[in-house]
Amino acid sequence: MFEWGIPFGLYLINSIMGSIYAGKFLRAKTSGRTALFVWAFLSFIFESLTEERINAESSFSIILKAAADMVIVLFLSMLLYQKDLSKQFFVAVSFIGGKKIIVYIVIVMSIGLCNADWKISDTFLTQGWIDSIEKAKKWTAASNGVIWVITLSMYLLLLAAYLFVMSAKFVKKDYRLQKHENAFLTLPSLASLCIAITLRMMILSAENGVTETIFERVPATLFWVPFICILLLGVNVSSVILFQKMVQLNEEERKRSVLESQIRQMQREIAEIQDIYADMRGLKHDMRSHLESIAAVVGRTDGKEREELDSYIGQMEETVGRLDFACQTGNAITDVILHQKKQEAEKQGISFQADFTYPDQKQIDVYDIGIVLSNALENAVEAAGKAEGAKKISVRSYQKGSLFFIEVENGFSGSLTMDRVTGLPVSSKEDRRLHGLGMENIKRCAGKYKGDIDITIRETEGEKTFILTVMMYEKTFTPQMP
């Protein structure tokens, strides 16, 4: 029958699976492979020593063993991985709570195997196939070996499945857990651990010098114990799934709120910009008319006064010329955005080139194009300002049939990390929940027009260029939020 002291096979399984599980959530201080092997080795040594030292069956020793397991996992996670206490505590509790619960599922399975083995042995004895002590010993050794291998295999499969589902459903592994979120995640696993400890205290009892298990005293527990254990594992997994859903919903709501805020802000500014734009055009027209009249008068004078007046008129023409935006796109909003970003870039010594034309059919809302340009150029200015080589930005637009493309290129340095879920670059800023929404808003706007974005990195003569291409389909007359 299954032994209550965990064998060395279980130590090995726990060590390897624990190291793999921790590596899914935590960032190693060295290479991930080194952390995996060191964790497995040290965990095996520590768990073996702990089990040998704490071998009593009292309630205190059972609690002490669970506490020792927790300390070992937390110690190894802090030794080999970067500090993230909330994530490290979740890894420790979910791993230990899960493995302790799975043990009792496997115990019931092993009891079934042992019962089957006893029936087979009785049959062999009855049929005379086992007719000597030597044959009985060989059969017992062989059957025990088979049961032991099957038991370990079932434990490995169940533990691997549980840990795989837990890590797979925890999609946002880079998410920084808050205290209340950590409590929400760890409480189910902590409850599982407490129930496992309680089961260990109840499973054996001695009466009149005879030791019995709870399964012998109450046969119904052969069904209810594994059933409850499976439910506990399901609760652990469900808490992770529910947490991820809440995080995703909160992020979607936050992104939508930011996008709507940008649109409202742009809508408020559009009326002002259009009025200013019209006033500037009228002012330029009037000023040029006055300058023409003045030039006609000056034309009738000569000498030194003529030279002074010509110089003065030239300066006035320069001033009037500055009223023109550097980029004439065919739309006041895109003119202003490109003009502002050009000024921001040039203040940082960044070369800014624009070849942008507002789409002819005007079937794409100017708000959406404005959001794309604002966010793309804001990211480009920030990245180009940190570039070690040439500091440059170029933006252009072009059309191919019903497709409208916006392409932004900028120099940048360092490496680019892509999010495994969104496929977008991960923000390098410390608080990623408050930053990195620009690219997501760009993709959201492109999606409204059945479009998408493409990101490529080009390296020429040691200099890297980040290229963002946004595609929008102009025949989408009624864009909807994805």
Secondary structure, DSSP 8 states (H G I E B T S, - for coil): ---SS--HHHHHHHHHHHHHHHHHHS-BSS-HHHHHHHHHHHHHHHHHHHHHH----SHHHHHHHHHHHHHHHHHHHHHHB---HHHHHHHHHHHHHHHHHHHHHHHHHHHHHHHHHHHHHHHHHHHTS--SHHHHHHHHHHHHHHHHHHHHHHHHHHHHHHHHHHHHH---TT----HHHHHHHHHHHHHHHHHHHHHHHHHEEEETTEEEEHHHH-TTHHHHHHHHHHHHHHHHHHHHHHHHHHHHHHHHHHHHHHHHHHHHHHHHHHHHHHHHHHHHHHHHHHHHHHHHHHHHHHTT--THHHHHHHHHHHHHHHHHHTTS-S---SSHHHHHHHHHHHHHHHHTT-EEEEE----SS--S-HHHHHHHHHHHHHHHHHHHHH-SS--EEEEEEEEETTEEEEEEEEEE-S---B-TTT-SB---SS-TTTS-HHHHHHHHHHHHTT-EEEEEEEEETTEEEEEEEEEEETT-SS----
